[in-house]
């Protein structure tokens, strides 16, 4: 991993996201680039836009002074200011600057985006093709000692395994593999067990510590209960998508986890050519 992008609006919540990003960057030997976006305005507000940019430059200087000492030697902490739609500029900046991950807070400053979770955070997760990690309002960032890895009966559930494993190795964290079946239908439970066995095999090949748990019923409820039971520091999830009238949006499970989880949520997008990992190849997924 080389670069992590962090949306910053200079609120305390966005600083929380920056704190989390630096913790991850220090363990994964990555640089952090902060992105602030000025909303587009018409010609009558150019003076206000110019003042906004000036204030942002001054605020970034203060942020650099405050956080630079937290950045591990060899990593960089930089910033950039863009103008446009917030989520669009963040995702595009990550895309065209070869970023490996986007990390941020679900809430921003009043006047910038009062409830970031209601708009830009979920839009960033939905439209980003690289992993994203967001931390909820009021949750303090901490090192990852245990990571919850839910496995269900969907084909794509295993796609979050390699990146989650890489993260766990960087933090020397233990992974809690939680096998979750929606019902007691033998076809579903057998598929979940088969996928879980593949994950276990991968963990052992990668020499990663793990525990195994099983649950049945509501996915989100079981994830949240397992997160509390095992006192995890991070939850890994697929960034499921639902088709809306105009675009792709986040699925309900991810949105509910973002609202309720007391730890950061890592979201991984489905990859078309995931089966370069032969260990996860099964007849049902070819």
VMD Tcl script that draws the C-alpha trace (Angstrom):
set ca {
  {0.00 0.00 0.00}
  {1.34 3.41 -0.99}
  {-1.32 6.09 -0.52}
  {-4.44 6.68 1.60}
  {-6.92 9.48 0.78}
  {-8.77 11.26 3.62}
  {-11.71 13.69 3.14}
  {-11.15 16.66 5.47}
  {-13.48 19.54 6.30}
  {-11.55 20.59 9.45}
  {-14.32 19.49 11.83}
  {-13.49 17.35 14.86}
  {-15.17 14.41 13.16}
  {-13.03 14.64 10.04}
  {-9.95 14.88 12.29}
  {-11.13 11.61 13.80}
  {-11.06 10.10 10.32}
  {-7.58 11.51 9.78}
  {-6.40 10.00 13.06}
  {-7.68 6.60 11.91}
  {-6.02 7.00 8.50}
  {-2.64 7.77 10.08}
  {-2.89 4.69 12.32}
  {-3.54 2.51 9.27}
  {-0.85 4.25 7.20}
  {1.78 3.78 9.91}
  {1.18 0.03 9.97}
  {0.92 -0.38 6.20}
  {3.79 1.94 5.27}
  {1.59 4.35 3.33}
  {1.45 8.10 2.87}
  {-1.70 10.08 3.69}
  {-3.16 12.74 1.43}
  {-5.94 14.96 2.79}
  {-8.57 16.22 0.35}
  {-10.74 19.25 0.96}
  {-13.48 20.09 -1.55}
  {-14.91 23.55 -2.15}
  {-18.43 23.41 -3.50}
  {-18.91 24.87 -6.95}
  {-20.39 28.36 -7.06}
  {-21.45 30.80 -9.74}
  {-19.56 33.94 -10.71}
  {-21.36 36.05 -8.09}
  {-19.71 34.04 -5.30}
  {-16.15 33.94 -6.63}
  {-14.92 36.22 -3.84}
  {-16.42 33.90 -1.21}
  {-14.86 30.90 -2.96}
  {-11.46 32.59 -2.98}
  {-11.79 33.31 0.74}
  {-12.82 29.68 1.38}
  {-9.68 28.46 -0.37}
  {-7.53 30.84 1.66}
  {-9.10 29.64 4.90}
  {-8.62 26.02 3.84}
  {-4.91 26.62 3.16}
  {-4.49 28.15 6.63}
  {-6.44 25.31 8.25}
  {-4.31 22.70 6.52}
  {-1.16 24.34 7.85}
  {-2.55 23.96 11.39}
  {-3.54 20.34 10.74}
  {-0.04 19.56 9.46}
  {1.48 21.08 12.59}
  {-0.84 19.03 14.79}
  {-0.59 15.65 13.05}
  {2.85 15.59 11.40}
  {4.54 14.09 14.46}
  {2.07 11.19 14.42}
  {3.15 10.15 10.91}
  {5.77 7.41 10.85}
  {9.15 8.36 9.42}
  {9.27 7.64 5.70}
  {5.56 8.33 5.19}
  {4.18 11.66 4.00}
  {1.23 13.79 5.12}
  {0.10 16.12 2.32}
  {-3.05 17.91 1.20}
  {-4.89 19.08 -1.89}
  {-7.88 21.37 -2.45}
  {-10.43 20.67 -5.18}
  {-13.61 22.36 -6.34}
  {-16.77 20.49 -7.29}
  {-19.10 17.84 -5.92}
  {-17.60 16.46 -2.75}
  {-17.91 12.70 -3.25}
  {-17.10 12.99 -6.96}
  {-13.87 14.91 -6.35}
  {-12.74 12.56 -3.57}
  {-13.31 9.40 -5.62}
  {-11.74 10.90 -8.76}
  {-8.72 12.15 -6.87}
  {-8.18 8.68 -5.45}
  {-8.62 7.12 -8.89}
  {-6.28 9.41 -10.81}
  {-3.61 9.53 -8.11}
  {-3.22 5.78 -7.71}
  {-4.57 5.73 -4.15}
  {-5.01 2.36 -2.47}
  {-7.67 3.28 0.07}
  {-10.06 6.02 1.23}
  {-10.52 6.53 4.99}
  {-12.79 9.06 6.66}
  {-15.52 9.93 9.12}
  {-19.23 9.52 8.46}
  {-20.03 12.99 9.81}
  {-18.71 16.40 8.85}
  {-19.09 19.99 9.96}
  {-22.40 21.75 9.99}
  {-22.49 23.97 6.93}
  {-20.16 21.66 5.00}
  {-22.27 18.52 5.24}
  {-24.19 18.30 8.50}
  {-24.75 14.59 8.12}
  {-22.02 13.19 5.91}
  {-23.48 9.70 6.33}
  {-26.64 10.84 4.58}
  {-24.88 11.83 1.41}
  {-21.17 11.92 0.73}
  {-19.85 9.06 2.89}
  {-22.15 6.47 1.37}
  {-21.65 7.92 -2.12}
  {-17.89 7.60 -1.73}
  {-18.24 3.98 -0.61}
  {-20.72 3.16 -3.38}
  {-18.70 4.68 -6.21}
  {-15.13 3.94 -5.12}
  {-13.46 0.92 -6.68}
  {-10.77 0.79 -4.00}
  {-11.31 -0.25 -0.35}
  {-12.88 2.35 1.91}
  {-12.98 2.62 5.69}
  {-15.31 4.94 7.58}
  {-15.64 5.61 11.29}
  {-18.95 6.64 12.87}
  {-19.62 9.77 14.90}
  {-18.38 9.43 18.47}
  {-16.19 6.36 17.87}
  {-12.55 6.72 18.89}
  {-9.95 5.19 16.51}
  {-7.79 2.45 18.00}
  {-5.30 -0.13 16.79}
  {-6.75 -3.24 15.19}
  {-6.25 -6.21 17.52}
  {-9.31 -8.15 16.35}
  {-11.07 -7.85 12.99}
  {-14.54 -9.30 12.37}
  {-14.86 -11.08 9.02}
  {-18.49 -12.13 8.37}
  {-18.98 -14.90 5.80}
  {-22.43 -15.54 4.31}
  {-23.75 -17.61 1.40}
  {-23.17 -15.02 -1.35}
  {-20.44 -15.70 -3.89}
  {-18.83 -12.29 -3.37}
  {-18.57 -12.63 0.44}
  {-15.07 -14.11 0.08}
  {-13.75 -11.16 -1.92}
  {-13.07 -9.18 1.24}
  {-10.75 -11.90 2.58}
  {-7.39 -11.04 0.89}
  {-7.41 -7.32 1.77}
  {-8.69 -7.99 5.29}
  {-5.92 -10.55 5.73}
  {-3.29 -8.07 4.51}
  {-4.57 -5.53 7.02}
  {-4.55 -8.09 9.83}
  {-0.96 -9.08 9.07}
  {0.14 -5.43 9.18}
  {-1.42 -4.99 12.63}
  {-0.63 -8.52 13.83}
  {-4.37 -8.77 14.44}
  {-6.57 -11.78 14.99}
  {-9.42 -12.35 12.55}
  {-12.81 -13.47 13.85}
  {-14.40 -15.51 11.04}
  {-18.14 -15.32 11.62}
  {-20.12 -17.80 9.49}
  {-23.66 -16.46 9.15}
  {-26.56 -18.38 7.57}
  {-29.81 -16.53 6.97}
  {-31.87 -19.70 7.53}
  {-31.40 -23.35 8.45}
  {-31.85 -24.39 4.82}
  {-29.19 -27.12 4.29}
  {-28.22 -25.69 0.91}
  {-27.42 -22.32 2.51}
  {-25.69 -23.68 5.62}
  {-23.57 -26.09 3.55}
  {-22.50 -23.29 1.23}
  {-21.55 -21.05 4.18}
  {-19.52 -23.90 5.69}
  {-17.76 -24.52 2.38}
  {-16.88 -20.83 2.01}
  {-15.74 -20.70 5.64}
  {-13.47 -23.70 5.10}
  {-11.87 -21.87 2.17}
  {-11.30 -18.81 4.34}
  {-9.72 -20.94 7.08}
  {-7.39 -22.54 4.54}
  {-6.38 -19.08 3.31}
  {-5.74 -17.86 6.86}
  {-3.52 -20.83 7.59}
  {-1.57 -20.35 4.36}
  {-1.06 -16.69 5.28}
  {-0.17 -17.57 8.88}
  {-2.85 -15.31 10.35}
  {-4.40 -15.85 13.78}
  {-8.12 -16.59 13.69}
  {-11.17 -17.72 15.62}
  {-14.38 -19.16 14.21}
  {-17.94 -18.35 15.19}
  {-21.32 -19.37 13.77}
  {-24.66 -17.62 13.73}
  {-28.03 -17.80 12.02}
  {-30.57 -15.14 11.13}
  {-30.39 -11.43 10.48}
  {-27.00 -10.48 9.03}
  {-26.60 -7.02 10.61}
  {-27.90 -8.09 14.01}
  {-25.45 -11.01 14.12}
  {-22.53 -8.86 12.96}
  {-23.18 -6.25 15.65}
  {-23.63 -8.89 18.36}
  {-20.40 -10.63 17.30}
  {-18.54 -7.32 17.27}
  {-19.53 -6.77 20.90}
  {-18.94 -10.38 21.93}
  {-15.40 -10.52 20.58}
  {-14.61 -6.86 21.30}
  {-13.41 -6.30 17.73}
  {-11.77 -3.11 16.48}
  {-12.89 -3.31 12.84}
  {-15.66 -4.92 10.78}
  {-15.01 -6.02 7.18}
  {-17.90 -5.92 4.72}
  {-18.65 -6.08 1.03}
  {-19.85 -2.74 -0.36}
  {-23.08 -4.22 -1.65}
  {-24.90 -2.16 -4.25}
  {-28.55 -1.58 -5.01}
  {-29.82 -0.10 -8.25}
  {-31.75 3.17 -7.80}
  {-33.56 5.20 -10.43}
  {-30.44 7.18 -11.33}
  {-27.37 5.35 -10.05}
  {-25.95 2.62 -7.86}
  {-26.42 3.15 -4.16}
  {-25.28 1.31 -1.06}
  {-27.25 -1.68 0.13}
  {-29.22 -1.56 3.35}
  {-26.87 -3.77 5.37}
  {-23.88 -1.48 4.84}
  {-25.90 1.63 5.63}
  {-27.22 0.09 8.84}
  {-23.73 -0.99 9.91}
  {-22.42 2.53 9.25}
  {-25.14 3.94 11.49}
  {-24.85 1.42 14.33}
  {-21.36 -0.08 14.50}
  {-19.15 1.11 17.35}
  {-16.00 0.39 15.34}
  {-14.85 1.43 11.85}
  {-16.32 -0.35 8.82}
  {-14.07 -1.60 6.01}
  {-15.88 -1.92 2.68}
  {-14.60 -3.91 -0.30}
  {-16.14 -3.79 -3.78}
  {-16.86 -6.84 -5.85}
  {-14.12 -7.59 -8.37}
  {-14.93 -9.12 -11.73}
  {-11.74 -11.13 -11.93}
  {-11.47 -12.14 -8.29}
  {-10.74 -15.79 -9.04}
  {-7.07 -15.19 -9.58}
  {-7.20 -16.56 -6.01}
  {-7.63 -20.25 -6.90}
  {-8.30 -21.17 -3.30}
  {-11.71 -19.46 -3.54}
  {-12.73 -21.07 -6.82}
  {-15.81 -23.28 -6.45}
  {-18.18 -24.85 -8.98}
  {-20.98 -22.54 -7.82}
  {-18.91 -19.40 -8.55}
  {-17.54 -20.13 -12.02}
}
mol new
graphics top color blue
foreach p $ca { graphics top sphere $p radius 0.5 }
foreach p [lrange $ca 0 end-1] q [lrange $ca 1 end] { graphics top cylinder $p $q radius 0.2 }
display resetview
